[in-house]
Amino acid sequence: MAAIDSALCLSSKDELDSDGFIYKVDAEAGHRVEEMEVNSIPFASEAGLQFYKLNVLDDPNKRQILNSCFQWFGLGLYRTFGAMPGDYAFRQSDPSSKTESLLIQFWKKGSRVTFWKGSHLEQVPTIKGENNLWRAPRVALAKIGLEPVEIYFEYGGFSIRDTRLFVEVLAGSAITCAVAAEDVLRKWWTPMKLPRSLQRVVSDMEGPTFGMNVTYFDGE
């Protein structure tokens, strides 16, 4: 495993707390997303779970950030999200709350995303969208004085963001891993359904401070 860049981790954690997101334009991340797509690798497969392991659990900088946010964290959602008009958050506004869940997103080459900086720390009026996410009127975000930050992932890349942060995906898509604290995951999130043939793979990937929120079914 590569050495941890502690200065980067500290800076990233501070930015995540204050801005609600951190990101990196990274061609290697874009290439790995492309490999998943070209080879049509399903997330609910050994190769799909290995993508999460390699790019999250085995990445020292990402793990350092996750470990600084949670005593224990678990994977509770794993899928692709594409472009959609409108500014959405995965979790309803609650500025008094601590960080309960994060999205680690690996962006396809050419993706363009607007992050509303600091919106996770504001009480924002929302409506439930057709996609079951929380949508905020753009005029409300602007009225609060929030700053939209548009990022062009020309070569691909990744971001980590608070689930309360409002984002618009203007182009492209992202492989999205959502992790949460244990009490939140077990109480509020529906377990992911995986074939029982992957039970050993999941068990091998779990540890004392991280795991997965899954149930198993027989068959493929």
N, C-alpha and C positions, 0 to 999 in steps of 0.2 A: 504494500500500500504506500502511496506517495506521502511525503511528509506534509504535515498540516502547516499552512501559512497562518499563524496565530494572529498576525496583524490584520490580514485580510478578513479573517473571521470576526474579529472584534469590530472592525469598521462595518462589515456587512450586517452584523447583528444590530448595531446602533442605527444604521440606515433602515433596516427592516422595522425596527420599533418606531422610528420617527416618520418615515415616508410610507411605510406599509408594503414596500416591495424593494427587491434588489434584482439586478439582471446582469447578463453578460452576453454580448454578441460573440458566438463561438462556433466556428466552422465544424469542429469535431462533433459537437452536439447536433448540429444540423445534419451531418452525415449519418449519425446513428439513427435519427428519426427517419431519414430517407431509406436506410436499410430495412427498418421495420415495415415501411410502406411497400417498398419494392418486393420484399419477400412475403408480404401479406401475413405477417406474424400476429396471431391473435394474442391479446393480453392474457387471456385465460389459457396459457400454455406454459411449458417449462421455459421456452425461449423468451416469451413475453415477460415472465417473472424475473428472468435473468437480466432483462433490460433495467427493471427497477432496482435490482440488487447492484448491478454494475454502476449505474448512474446516480443512485441515491445512497444506498447503504454502504457501498464500498468507496464512495467519494469522501475523502477526509474533511474537506471544507464544508460540504453540505451537511455531513453528519455533525460536525462541530456546531453549526448553527442550530440544527434540530435538537441536539442535546442541550443547548443553552436555553431553548424555548420550553422543553418538556422534560419531566422526569422519566416519562415513558411515552412513546408515540406509536401509533399503529396506522397502517395503510387501510383506508376505508373506501377509496374510490380510485378507479384506474381506467381511464378512457381517453378518447380524443375529443377535443372541442374545437370547432371551426369558427369562421367569421360569422358575425351576426350584428345587425345594426342595433345600437342602444348600449347604455352603460349599466352593467350588471355586477352584482356582488353575490357570492355564494352563501353568505351569512347576513342576516338582517343587522342593521346598524345597532351597535351597543358600545358606545365609546367608553363606558365605565368598566367594561370587561377586560380581562387579560387576553393574551393570545391563546386561543383554544384550538385553532386549526390553521393549517397552511396548505397552499397549493404549490407544488413543484412542477413547473411546466417546461417542456422541451419543445422549442419552436422550430417549425419547418422553415427551410430557406424561403425568403421573400415574405415572411409574416410581418404584419404591421399592427402595432398594438398601442392604444392610449391608456395609460395608467393615471388615475386621478390621485395625485400625490396627497397623502395625509387624510384621505377620505375615510379611512378606518377609524379615525379618532373623532369623527363628527357624527351628530345625529342627523341622518339624511332621510327625508320622506321617501317611501318606496311603495311599489306595487308588485305583486307576484306575477312574473312573466309566464308565458306559455311554456317556457323551458324549465319552470320551477325554480328559477333564480330570482333574485330581488333586483328590480329595475328602478333606477332613479331618474327623474326628469333632469335633463342636462341643465336647464335653467336653474334648478335647485342647487346643483353642484357649483355652478358658477356664482350664484348669489351668496353662497357661504364664503366664497373667495378661494376655492380650491384651484390648484394648478394642474391642468392636463399636460402629461408628459408623453409625447408620441415617440415610440421606439421602432426603428426599422431593423428587423432581424434579417439583414441582407443574406447572410451566410448561415442563418440559423442561430440558435443560442438557447439560453434557459433563463427562467425567472423563478423567484420564490416570492410569494405574496401572502399577506393576511387575507383570510377568506371574507373579511368585511370590506376590503378595498374594492372600489368600483373601477371596472375595466371595460373597454370596448375593443373587440377584436375586429380590425378593419379588413384584414386580408390574411390568408394562410390558416394555419391550425397548430395545435399543440397537443402532444401526448401529456396528459395531466395525471399526476399522482397527488391525491389529497390525503394528508395525514392529520391526526388529531390526538389530543390527550386521551388517556384511557377512559376516564369517566364520561367524557363527551362521546367518544366512539361507541362505547358499550350501551349508553342510554339512548342516544338520539339517532345514530346512523344505522341504516339497514345493512346487514352483512352482505358482502360480495358472495356470489354463488360460484363455486368452482367444482369441477369434476373431482371425484374422490381420488383419481389417479395422481392428482397434484398435492395430496396431503403431505407426502414425504418431502416434496420440494419446499412447501411452505414451512414445515417444521424445521428443516435445515436452515431456513433463512431467518427464523425468529431468534431472539436473544433476550437477556434479562431486562433490557430497556427499550425494546421495540418488538413489534409483532404485526399481525394482520387481523382484520375483522372479517372472518369468512365463515360460511357454511358450505358443506359438501353435498353433492348429489351423485348418485350412481350413473354411470354412462359417460359419454363424451359430449 
